[in-house]
Amino acid sequence: DQGSHFTSLEFTDVLLDAKIASSMDGKGVWRDNVFVERLWRTVKYEEVYLRAYDSVSEARASIAKYLAFYNQGRPHSSLDGRTPDEAYFGTQAMVMAA
């Protein structure tokens, strides 16, 4: 059911009528948005819900700082304990060297 309201005909017809392209892969299945959904769930539980921001600018700065940590300092079990930056840039460096 994750994201089903964004794949309903009622919603997608509104987008089509307004000539707005959807960012899904075109199949209209729950998998289209699962990685972003998981990221924002993590951001909410590890950052947003733990803070009481006094302003939008404070929230933006704090979330930006968290996202830098998420990508550069937080090990991910799905990446064999590497950070996203290590996984991505390590792969890029290997591709460039080949």
N, C-alpha and C positions, 0 to 999 in steps of 0.2 A: 504493500500500500504506500510505501515511501514515495512521495511526490506524485501520487496518482491524480491529484487535483490539477497538476500542471500538464498532464497528458490527456485529460478529458477532452472530448470533442468540443464542449462548450468553451473551454479555455483556448484550445488551439485554433478554433474558428475565429475567435476575436483577434488573435495574433495574425492569422492569415488575412482577415479583412482589413487590418491596419498595415498590411505588408511588412510585418515584423518577423524576422527570422528567429526561430527557436534555436538554442544552442545544443539541442539533443542530437543524437546520431541519426534521427529520423525514424527510428523503430518505435519510439514512444513507450519504452519499457523502463522499469524502475532503475535498471543499471546505469541509465544515462547520467545520473547525477550522484551516484553513490559515493564517489570519492570526495566531492565537495561537501556532501552531507556529513560524512565522517570527519572531515577536517573541522567544520564548524561545530560539530558536537564536541570535539576535543577542545577547541578554542573556548567554547562556552564553559565547560566543566573545569578546565585548568586555568582559565584566566578571568573571564567575564563574571561568572557567578561568585568568584572569590574577592571581587573588588566592589567598592562603592565610589564610582567616578563622580567627581563634582562638576564635570563639564564634558561636552562632546570632544573638545580638543584633548582633554586628559584621557578620555577613553581611546581616542585614535592613537595617541602616543603610546599608551600602555599596551594596546593590542598590537601595534607595530613592533614594539619591543618583544612581546611574546612571540610573534611570528618569526622574528629574527632568531630567537632562541629555538623555536620549533624546527626551523630549517638548519641551523648551524650548531646547536648544542644539545638537542634532545635526541638520544638514541631511539631508534624505532625497531621493535622486534621484527616487523615484517621486512626490514632491510638488514637483517643479521646484525643488529646492534649499531649500524651506521646511522648517521644523520642523513636527511634528504640531500643536503649539499654534498656530502661525501659520496653518496650513491650516484647522484647526477653528475657532478663534476668529475668524479673518478671515471665514470663511464665515458664522459666526453673526452677526457684526456687520453683514454685508451683508444678511442675511435680516431682521434687526431693523430696519434702516434702510429696507427696502422697504415 
